[in-house]
Amino acid sequence: MPAASVEYFAEDGVAFAPTAVNGKRYWASRTDFPGTLIWQPIFAFVSGAGELGYTTGVWELKKANEPSLGFGHYVTIWAKSRAEKWKIALDVGTENSQPREPPPNLEILPPDIAQQLRDDAHRNLRKAEDKFTGAARNDIGKAIIDSATDDIRVYRDKSFPAVGLVSVKLMLGSEHEQVTFESAGSKVSSSGDLSYSYGNYSEKHGNVTERGIYVMIWRANMNGDWKLALNLQKKLPPKS
């Protein structure tokens, strides 16, 4: 895993350890990786311009002749380099218990045919993000649901992902906390139909504030409206 990551991460690719760090440098420093990481993609989407995309799937950490060390799901954002090679722009994962069923077959979602002009795409995306972040300050669950695509994916650590609006409503039915987001980076495809952002969030629970990292992926539909396709929030360990 360390050697593969050093080769495939972009020079400015982002990993989380547990906050955002340079992925190539982080994996180059890892000499204590405990086993073999086995992973399988179950969903993929690429922008209309074909230079930005993301995959999600399952992972399992194994060590020879021993029980599996862990299970979970990953989200990887890919971008084409100047040399026209796909490189990892961002990689993040969540943990969950051992699945009872094998992972589903790979689903590839084609992009919408319509593409936006760059200025229009950025302007419309900013409006959608501003509306979302404003709503999240009052009720994070409602903000996600109101902004979601029909096939939205929501990831929380120690839980299996929720896929689709029905499942997401069940997962977030009790999430009404006030959440603020602080972006650390973002990118929009040249075709104006795919965008991602990442950074830190803070969530209020009464007098207690929980902090963590987030990754969000937005997709634009044929009308040029941006919808939230993926939301991942992962708590940071408490400071010692």
ZIJOZI-V456409 format. One record per residue. N is the residue number from 0. PSI is psi in degrees with one decimal (NA if undefined). Layout:
n:psi
N:PSI
N:PSI
This chain:
n:psi
0:-46.8
1:-45.6
2:-42.2
3:-40.0
4:-41.2
5:-37.2
6:-39.4
7:-15.3
8:140.8
9:161.4
10:-33.9
11:18.5
12:149.7
13:130.2
14:173.1
15:124.3
16:60.8
17:-14.3
18:175.5
19:129.9
20:167.8
21:118.0
22:-41.5
23:-44.5
24:-38.6
25:-48.6
26:-28.4
27:-26.4
28:-7.8
29:111.5
30:1.9
31:24.3
32:126.9
33:-11.7
34:-147.3
35:129.3
36:122.4
37:128.8
38:156.4
39:121.8
40:142.5
41:-7.8
42:142.0
43:143.8
44:138.8
45:140.3
46:162.2
47:-31.1
48:-12.6
49:25.1
50:-1.9
51:136.2
52:176.2
53:150.8
54:150.4
55:156.7
56:-164.2
57:151.7
58:155.7
59:131.8
60:119.3
61:154.5
62:139.7
63:130.3
64:22.6
65:157.5
66:155.0
67:141.4
68:-14.9
69:160.7
70:157.0
71:-167.4
72:151.4
73:157.7
74:122.8
75:127.9
76:130.4
77:143.7
78:144.5
79:134.7
80:175.9
81:-25.3
82:11.8
83:31.2
84:140.6
85:127.6
86:155.7
87:118.3
88:-28.7
89:141.1
90:131.3
91:154.7
92:159.7
93:159.0
94:151.4
95:174.4
96:173.1
97:127.0
98:147.5
99:-19.0
100:155.1
101:156.3
102:152.2
103:166.4
104:156.6
105:130.3
106:127.3
107:117.7
108:120.3
109:149.1
110:155.5
111:148.9
112:-41.2
113:138.9
114:149.9
115:152.5
116:147.7
117:-47.0
118:-42.1
119:-41.1
120:-45.7
121:-41.4
122:-46.3
123:-36.2
124:-43.3
125:-40.1
126:-44.6
127:-42.3
128:-40.5
129:-41.5
130:-41.7
131:-49.3
132:-33.7
133:-42.7
134:-34.3
135:-24.9
136:-16.0
137:-38.8
138:100.8
139:-40.4
140:-48.0
141:-38.2
142:-43.6
143:-47.5
144:-42.2
145:-22.4
146:-0.5
147:150.2
148:164.9
149:-27.7
150:26.8
151:147.8
152:129.7
153:129.7
154:132.4
155:141.7
156:147.7
157:24.0
158:149.6
159:146.0
160:150.4
161:130.6
162:122.3
163:154.2
164:-39.0
165:-48.3
166:-37.9
167:-39.7
168:-37.1
169:-42.6
170:-42.9
171:9.9
172:-27.5
173:5.0
174:98.5
175:18.7
176:162.8
177:119.7
178:134.3
179:146.2
180:140.7
181:107.1
182:139.2
183:-7.7
184:157.4
185:165.4
186:145.7
187:138.0
188:153.6
189:-21.1
190:-3.6
191:32.3
192:-0.9
193:136.7
194:151.0
195:155.7
196:158.1
197:163.1
198:-147.4
199:151.2
200:158.7
201:139.4
202:128.5
203:127.8
204:86.5
205:-118.2
206:1.4
207:136.5
208:122.7
209:139.7
210:152.3
211:-172.7
212:156.8
213:155.7
214:132.8
215:140.7
216:129.7
217:141.2
218:141.7
219:136.6
220:-174.5
221:-18.9
222:-1.0
223:8.3
224:129.9
225:132.8
226:148.7
227:115.5
228:-22.3
229:133.9
230:123.0
231:126.0
232:131.5
233:120.5
234:144.0
235:146.6
236:147.1
237:145.8
238:135.1
239:NA
